[in-house]
Amino acid sequence: MSEIREIKLPSRIESVDQAAIEADEFAKSRGFGDDFVSAIDLAIRESVANAVKHGNKFDESKYVEVTFADSSDGFEVMVRDHGSGFAVDDIPDPTNPENLLKASGRGILFMNSFMDEVSWSNHDDGGMVVKMVKRR
């Protein structure tokens, strides 16, 4: 049986720290170690920052919904914004030489680096959902 924690955060930059703190407390309470927690910390910060900035565009009438789950697969995170969505394939590859100096696109690379699975989908009621899994 998995343990789940859900939080709703306002679309402001302070929510990035709040999400990271909540994830850290949840993961440690479930017995995940420091190295594990450090990896998920970076992915959560990046995904929530993207939801606040790019998804909800700092619109405080829109929330970022974050769900943490300790499941048989490991540590699962879902981050949902209420923006207009995007196509992951349209984000420039930051490892491509022509994009090395661009500031955008690195977040997805970080999330893929620190988590074992990362997927994006459009929510039925609008917005984007990123689901990430870090295996035990």
Secondary structure, DSSP 8 states (H G I E B T S, - for coil): --EEEEEEEESSTHHHHHHHHHHHHHHHHTT--HHHHHHHHHHHHHHHHHIIIIISTT-TTSEEEEEEEEETTEEEEEEE--S----GGGS--TTSGGGTT-SSSHHHHHHHHHSSEEEEEE-TTSSEEEEEEEE-
